[in-house]
Amino acid sequence: MCTRLLASSIENLIPRSIKATRCGGVQILINARPGAKTNMITDVSDESVCVHIKVAAKDGEANNELVSYLSEVFKVKKTQINLERGTKSRTKFIAIESISPEQVFESLKLYLKTK
């Protein structure tokens, strides 16, 4: 009983922009800001996860940099990250295989503290 309460209270803290998928992964709604000075996570909210990317949005280079940066943040292989929607938009849906929403949220909190 205590375990269920603990698990449900953790789930309530995870923003709605981070969702579990049926395949055992996570989908994240990203608000990408290309052309920044450095790569960094600037905000995690129910609406989206805001990520500043140091590469300009040209020929998909910012998308590639976003995937590389997120693989570093979540400590997963680049091949585990899939840009599902938003290749030409600042609003992107990213799917990450073999990771839980709790792991994603904890990693994001760590990167928010180090900015």
HELIX and SHEET records of a PDB file:
HELIX    1   1 CYS A    2  LEU A   13  1                                  12    
HELIX    2   2 GLU A   61  PHE A   74  1                                  14    
HELIX    3   3 LYS A   78  GLN A   80  5                                   3    
HELIX    4   4 PRO A  101  LYS A  113  1                                  13    
SHEET    1   A 4 ILE A  18  ALA A  20  0                                        
SHEET    2   A 4 VAL A  26  PRO A  34 -1                                        
SHEET    3   A 4 VAL A  49  ILE A  53  1                                        
SHEET    4   A 4 MET A  40  VAL A  44 -1                                        
SHEET    1   B 4 ILE A  18  ALA A  20  0                                        
SHEET    2   B 4 VAL A  26  PRO A  34 -1                                        
SHEET    3   B 4 THR A  91  ILE A  96 -1                                        
SHEET    4   B 4 ILE A  81  ARG A  85 -1                                        
END                                                                             
